[in-house]
Amino acid sequence: MSSAVPLSVAAPAVIAGLSYLNAKTSFWYDWLLVRSVIPTGLATQLREMRGRLNAFYLLEDRAKNSSTSSVTFLKFEGRSYTYAQTYDRVLRYGAWLRKNYGVKPKDIVAMNFENSDTFIFLWFGLWAIGAKPAFINFNLTGSVLTHCVKAATTSLLLVDPNVVDKVSEDVRRDLDSVRIVVLTPELERDILATEPVRYPDEDRYEDRGQNMAALIYTSGTTGLPKAAIMSWAKTILGAGVVSRWLGWRPGDVFYTAMPLYHSSAAVMGVLNTIECGKTIAIGRKFSATKFWDEVREHDATIIQYVGEMCRYLLGAPPRIDPVTGKNIDKANKVHTAFGNGLRPDIWAAFKDRFGIDAIGEFYAATEAPLAMFNLSKNDHALGAMGRNGWLYDLVMSFRMAVIEVDTETNEPIRDPKTGRCRKVGAGEPGELLHRLPAGDTSERFQGYYNNAKATSSKILRDVFSKGDAWFRTGDTVIWDNEGRVFFSDRIGDTFRWKSENVSTMEVSHVMGLHPAIHEANVYGVELPHHDGRAGCAAVVLNGQPDEITMRSIAGHVTKALPPYARPVFLRILPEMGEATTATLKHQKHSLRTEGVDPTKVDPATVWWLKGGEYVPFTESDWKVISDGKARL
């Protein structure tokens, strides 16, 4: 008698077995990461060997390849450009810069521009002649603006006419040695009349992937912005990995309204698009009211976000078709939202409301030598900034570590006997580190331009063995035993109250679940006669802070949070405004500095938790605290 199992029985059993194995090991996701990372790493080495690290060559290849030359590369405000047309303009812009302003290979030129087609032509025009752009945040004014320009050691500042008012007379006087050129429409006509010149390859030659491609500035939330060095290797790795990992489809259009002066939009948006010869549409700046109109106008299928942008979009009223009266929030072609900082409390709601199939969340920083990715289509990895299976985890365990940190000093906790750092267990918060070459850390971390002190502050030595070197991300994360990595807090944002550590991210998440709270930014404030910091939340409400609403919020935090984590104070704001960066990330420094002192903040905007309810905080209440008579 035959013992063979019928195919109709064996096949489902095999499939079920493989599905179970995959669920336990996340093998398919590891494979997605591996086939994204390894080919990109090899491509980086090949481009370095050929002396073609400059991404200008990638654009040139797309423009001269018959399969992509006529493909639309760029869409902006009703204008569109193929790869061939973009290449032609890039050559003209580069030639104009060289002939009229003497820009030479390796020169640094500062660009102060809103998002536009001109931004991209200038950027690649500089790369075409071997020069390096320094991307200036167009929102900056005064001494911060002059600091950024001076930090670039540039002699030329190119300015968008739309932001020329930010370049005041005081700024011009402070930049007396810098030539400031405003790209008026008349000047742009002159550029387009310039003969397109392709300068020789030796002008663009770079011998190492670690060489500077551009300067991109940190947000400066706790001080002046620092000019982070974006290396050629990072441009290739960032764009190449994302282009493979996202899984672009035929006809895809990538839309971003994130600022091009930031690496997310520049590298993971523009360069990612060029890597696969597709189309990018850009918005001048983010607008919650215009966002979906532009997405539909450009037939975008992939959109780029930062977390707070998604919150603003969710906070907008439903879009109703004026003719049919139907809700058109899902009337779009978007299959993937790609970005970083999407919080767990709105993750599923954002997907559901706008009919998005997948969230492509990533974790990275301009200066950091590491990145994490989480491509999620279900709730298993909801809220995770990265994830992996056992195979990828085995590889990364040699390159990443999560260590214990003292929340009072913000320094790693070291073993008193060995002096070495201690790793946290799975599911416990700790600072994320990335291994660097001990002999020459610049191979992986190029740091900040002309700022050795700031660069060295990001390097931690003697972590697990004498002389080893690790990059400090400054972020605390939770890496669970299923390979999911969740953002916990920025170092310095976690604070101690009642002898307990309070995670601002955790409290923000809980508060964001209350229907009356549109946005919450949590931080700790110092109080007279009290140790540690009391919790405070700057909140934007969906309505007015009436008695019923505030009582409801108090009940919510009392039920959902332990006593030490409940915000003692609420500061009601009409909008976050200056409490967010231009990339919509929360800033806490100024809020922490102001605290709840009525001489620094409007006491009418502050409520405090008293007797289990949030009630108005008065100047007499502050006096009671200042006199040491309050028990919180």
N, C-alpha and C positions, 0 to 999 in steps of 0.2 A: 504493500500500500504506500502511495506517495505521501510524504510529509510536508510537501510544499504548501505554503500559505497563499491563498488566492490573492491576486493583485488588488482586488477591490477591498480586501481587508488590510493588506500590508501597507498600501500607499497611505491611507489616512493615518495609520499607526506611526509610520515614519515621519509624516508631516507633523503630527502631534508631538512626537518626540523631539523633532528639531525645533518646533515652536517653544517647547518647554525649555530646551537647552539654551535657546536664544534669549528667552525671558530671564533666565537665571544668570547668563553671562554677558548679555548685551553685545553678543558677538557681531551682529550686523552693524551696530553703531560704531564699534571699534574699527570695523572694516571701512566704514565711511570716513572716519578720522584718518586712518592709515593711508587710504588712497587719496586723501586730500593733502596730507602733510609730506609724505615721502616724495611724490613727483615734484612738488613745489621746492623742496629742499634740493633735489637734484638740479632743477632748473636754475636755482640761485647759483649753485656752484658752476654750472655751465656758462651762465652769463658772465660770471666773474672771470672765468678762464678766457672767454672771448673778448673781454674788455667792453661788454655791452650791458653793464648794470643799469645804465640810464634808461628810464622808462620811455624816453623819446623813441628809442628803437622799436619798442612794442607798438607805439602809435604808428610809426613809419611802416612797420610790417603789415599792420591792418590796412593802412591807406594804399599800399602797393599790391596787396593780395587781391586777385580778381574776385575772390569769394566774399570779401568784406569791404572793399573800397567804396562800394555804393550803398552799403548798409548805413542807416541813420545812426550816428553815434550820439549826438547831443540834441536835446530839445529844451528850449527856454523861451517863455513868453511869446509863443507863436512862431518862433524861428527854429529851424532845424538844420543840422549840418551832418553830412556823411563823413566817414572817416577820411576820405580823400579831401573834402573841403576843409575839414578841421586841420589836417596836415598842412595844407596850403597856407592857411591863416597863421598857423604856428610858425612857419618859416618866415612869414612877413613880420610878425611881431618880434621874433628873435633878431632878424636883420635890422629892424628899426632901432631896437635897444642897443645893438652893437654900434651902428653907424652914428646915431644921434647922441648917445650918452656914453659911448666907449666902454660898455659893459664887457668884461673879459671872462674867460673861463675861470671858475672857482670864486668869482665875485659873489657877494651876497646882496640881494636887492629886496627891500621890504615892500610888501603889497598890502594896502589897506583897502579892502574891497568887500562889498556885499556879494552874495552869490550872483553870478551872471556868466554868460558865454565869454565875456571879456576876461573874467577871472581865469578861466581855463586856458584861453589863448595866451595870456601873459605867463602863466605858470609854465606851460609847455614851451613857450617861446624862450624863457630863461633856460630851461633844460636843453633846448635845441642848440644853444650857444655855449653850453657847459657851465652856466651860472646857477646859483642856488637861491630859491625864493625863501623869504621869511614871511610867513602868513600872520598878519596882524589882525587881532580881533577888532572889527570895525566899530564896536560899541565903546571902545576905550577913548578917554579924553585926558587932557591935562598931563600931570606928571607921570601917570601910569603909561600913557601912550608914548611919551618921550623916552621913558625907561625901556620899553620894548624895542623901540627903534634903535636906541643906543646899544642895547644888549646884542643886537645883530651886527654891530660894527659895520654898518652900511653907509654908503655915501649917496644913496639914491632911494627915495621913498615915492612909490607910485600910488596915487590916491583916486578912488572912485568919486566922481562928482556928487553922488548921493550922500557921501559922508564927509565932504570937504569941510562942513561946518565944525566937525570934531577937531580939525587941525587949526586951532585958534592962533591968534597972534603970539600968545605966550608960548605955545608949542613951537611955532616957527622960530621964535627967538632962541628957545632952548636947543633947537636943532639947527643952529646957524651954519654948521659945517655939512649939513645934509641937503642935497638938492631935492626939492619937493615938486613933483610933476603931477598935475591933475589931468586925467585922461578924458578931456572934453570930447564931445561928438566930432568937433573939427579935427582934433588930434587923431582920433580913431580913423577918420577918413584918410589922413596922411599915412597912417600905418598901413591901411589896405592898399594904398597906392605904391607902397614900397615893394621893390622886387623881391620875390621869395628866394632866399639863398640858403642852401644846405651847406653848412660849414663842415670842414673835415672831421673825421672820427676822432682824431687826436685831441680836438678841443673838448670832447665829451669823455675822454678816457678816464676810467676809475679803476684802480688796481685792487681795491678791497671792498667787499660788501659792507664793511663797517664805516666806510666814508660817508660824509654827510650828503643827503639828498635835499633836505629842506630843514628849516627851523619851524617848529610848531610849539606854541606857548601853553604852559599850564594855566589853569583858570585863576590862580593867585588868590584862593579863598582865604588863606591865612598870611598873606604877604604879597609882595610884588610878583607878577608872573615870571616864570623861568623859561628860558628858551631851550626846549628839549630838542635834542638832535634826532631827526628822523633819518635813519641810515638807508642806503640803497637796499640792503638785505631785508630790512623791515618792509619796505614798499613792495618788494617781490613776494615775500612770505605772506604778508597780510592780505594782499590782493589775490595771490595765487591760491592760498588755502581756502579763502572764502568763496572764490569763484567755483572751485571744485566741490566744496562742502554744501553750498546752497543748491546745487543741482539745477542750474539754469535750463530752461526749456526753450524750444524754438518759438520765436516771437515775443519772448519776455522783454519787458521794459522795467527798468529800475527807477524808482522815483525817490528823491530826497529833497527835503527842505531844511536839512541840518546844515550848519555853516561849513563851507568848504575850507575855512581856515583851521578846521579841526580834523584830526586824522581819521575819525570815523567816516565822514563824508568824502574826504579826499582820497584816502587809501582804500577803504572798504566799500566805497561807493564808486568813484570815478575810475580808479585803477582796477578795481575788481571787474568793472564793466568792460574795460579795454582788454583785460586778460582773455575774455571769452568772445570778444568781437560783437558785443550786443549794444543795446541802446540805454542811455541814461537820460532822464528828464529831471531838471532841477527847478526848485522854487526859489525865488529871491530870498525869502525868509519864511519861517513857519508862521502860519495863521490858522487857528482852529476853524475859522469860518470859510477859508478858501481851500483848505487842505484837500478835502475829498473832491471838490470841483476840479482841482488840478490833476488829481489822480485819474479821474474819469476822462478829462480832456486829453491826457497823454496815453490812455489805455494801459496804465501801469499795472503790472502783475506782481511786482515785489516792491514793498515800501520800506523805507528806513525810519526808525524811531529812536527816541530815548524815552525812558519810562514816563516822565512827567508829561511829555507830549501826548501819550496815550490817555493819560488822566484828563487832560484838557479836552481831547476829542470826545471822551466819554461824557464829560460834563456839558458839552454842547447839546442843545435840544435836538430831537430827531429831525432828520431832513424829510420834508413832505413834498411830493410832486405836486406843483400848483394846479396841474390839469386833472390828474387822476385821484389825487388825495392820498396816494399810497406812500408808505414809508420807504424811502429809497436808500437807507443806510447800507444795505447789502447790494445795491446796484453798482457793483464795481467788479473788476476782473482780478483783483488781488488774491493770490493763493498763499503768499508768504509775507509776514512782517519780520524784518530783520533789524536788530539793534541791541541795545543794552539798557539795563535798569528797569525793566518791566516788573513791577512789584506783584507779589502773589495775590493781593486783594483785588486787583483789576485784570489779571492775566486772562482768566476765562471769560469775564464780561466783555473785554475788548474783542477777543476772538469771535464770540457769539454775536455781538451787536453788528459787527461789520462783515460777518461771513468769511472770516479768514481761516484757512485750513491749518497752517503751520506757523509756529513762532520760532524764529531763528535767533536765539539770545546768545550774546557773546560777552566775554569779559576780557578787557585789555586796557592798556594805557599807552600813550604815545611813546614814553621813554622806557616802558617795561619790556623785558625780554621774553614775556610769556603771554599766552592767550588761552582761553577756554571757550568751549562751544556747546550749545544745547539746542539741537533741532528737535522740536517737540510738536507732536500732532495729537497727543492725548494728555491726560492729567497726571501721568506717572512722574514726569519731570517738571510739573508746573512750578514756576518760580525759581527754578535752578538756573544759575548763571553758567553752569557747565556740567557735563556728565560724561561718563565713560564706563566701559566694562572692565572685567578683570585683567584682560590682556593689555589694554592701553594703560590701565592703572599700574600694572607691573612696570611698564616702561617709564611712566611719569614719576613713579615713586623714587627714582634715582635723581629726578630733576626738580621735584617740588616737595615742600614739607609745610606742615601747619604746626606752629609752636605756641606755647603758653606765653602770654604777655601780661605784665602788671598794668592794670588800668589806671593806677595812680601816676606811675612814672612813664607809661607808654613804652617801656623797655622790656625786652624778653626776660622771662624768669629763668635764671641759670641755677644749675645744681650747685649747692654750696661746696661740695667736695671736688667735683670735676670742673666746674666753671662752664659746663656745656649747657646748651638749651634743651628744653624738654618738649617732645612732640605731644600733641593732644590726642585723645582717643577718637574713634569714629563717632560723629554726632556731637562733638564738643567744639566750641568756638576757639579760634586761635588765629594768629597772623599767618597769612600765606607768604611763603618764601620761594624763590627760584634760584637754583644753583648757578653760580658763575665760575668761569675758569679762574682758579686761584692766582695763577701767575699774571694773567692779563685780563682783568675784568672787562676791558673795553671791547673784547671780542664779542661779548653778548650784550653789554650795557654801555652805551656811548655817553649817557648822562646828559648834562646841561652845558650848553656852549659857554666857554670861558667862565665857568662857575664850578671850580674844583670842590669847594666846600659843600655846595648843594649835592654834587655828584657823590662825594664820599659819604654823605649822610644816608644815602640809600643802600649802602653796602654794609652788611653785617659779617663780621669775621669770627672765627673760632666757634662756629655754631655747633657742629657735631664732632669736629676733629680740629687739631691745631692747624691754623693757617687756611682753613677752607673759607670760601666767600659765597655769600648769598645775597640776592636782591630782595630788599624789603618792599613789599607792595604797599604797606601802610593800611591794608584792609584785613579785617578779621572775617573769616569764613567758617562755614560748617560743612565738612566733607563726610557724608554719611556712608554706611556700609553697603549701600547700593550704587555707589559711584556718582551720586549727585552732589554737586557743590552749590551751597547757598550763600549768598552774601549776608554778612551779619552786620558789620559796621565799619566805618573808618576808624583807624587808631586815633584816639582823642575824642571821638564822638560817644563812645561808651563811657558812662560816668558811674560813680559810686554814690549810693544814697541808702541810708540806714544799713550800712555795711554790706550792701549787695551791689553787684554789677548790673547796670541797666543798659540794655541794648536799644538805642534810639530807633533802629530799623524795626525791631520787634514791636515797639510801642506804636510807631507810625503805621505799621501794618494793621494792628488792632483798631486804631482810631479810624483808619481809612475804610473799615468795614461798616461804620455807622452811616446811615443814609443822609444825615444832615451835614456830614463833613466832606467837603470837596477835596481838600488837600491838607496834609498835616506834616509839619517839619518839627521834629522833636530834638531837644537838646537839654543840657543841664545848666542851671544858673546858681551862682554863689549867693548865699544869704548870710547876713550877720549872725554870729553866734550859732552857726550850724556847720557841722562837718560835711564834707562832700558837696554834692550839687543836687538841688531839688529839680525834679522833672518839670519841664515847661514845653508846651506845644504851641507853636505859631500855627493857627488854623485858618483856612478859608472855608466859610460855610456856604451851603446852598441857599440859605435864607438869612433871616435876622436872628441874633442871639437872644431870643426871648426866653422867658422863664421855663416854658415847657421844653424847648429844645435843649437848654443847658442842663435841665434835670435829667433828660433822656441820655445825654452824653455822659453825665456822671454815673448813671446806672450802668451804662455800657462798659465803661472802663473799670468800674468796681467789680462787675461780674467777670470780665475777661482778663484782668490783669491782677497780679499779686499787689499787696499794699505798697511795697517799695517802688514798683514800676508805674504806678498811676501818676499821671502828670499832676503836680500840685497846682500848677498855673496853666491857664490857657490865655494866649494873646491873640485876639481876633483881628485878622487883617482882611482888607477888601480884596487883595491879591498878593501873591508872593513877591512880585516885582523884583526889587533889589535883593531879595533873599534867595534868588536863583541866579545861576550863571547864564551866559548867552546860549549855552547848550542845555538849558532847562534843568540843571542839576541843583539841588538844594545847597545853599550856603548857610552855615551856622555861626560863623565867626562873629559877625556884627550883632546877631541876635543874642549870642552868649554874652558879649561885652555889655550890651544894654541891659540885659537881665530884666527885672521887673521893678527896678528903682523908679518911682514916679517922677524923679527929676530928669530921667533919661528917656522914658517912654510915656505915652499918654495913658494915664491910669484908667481912663474910660474904656480902654481896649482890653484891659486885663481882668480875668476872672480867676478865682481860686477855689480849691476844693475844701469846703468847710462844712462839717456835719454831714458828710456824704453827698453834698450838692455843690455845684459850681455857682458861686455868687460873685457879684462885683467886688473887685479888690480896690480898696480905698487908700488914701494917703494915711489915714489913721491906722489901718491895718499894717502898712509898711512901718509905721512908727512903733507898733507893738513888737514887730519882728526885730527892728533895729535896737529896741531897748532890751532885747533878750527875753521877752515875756511870752513869746509864742511857742507852742509845742506843735511841731508838724510831724 
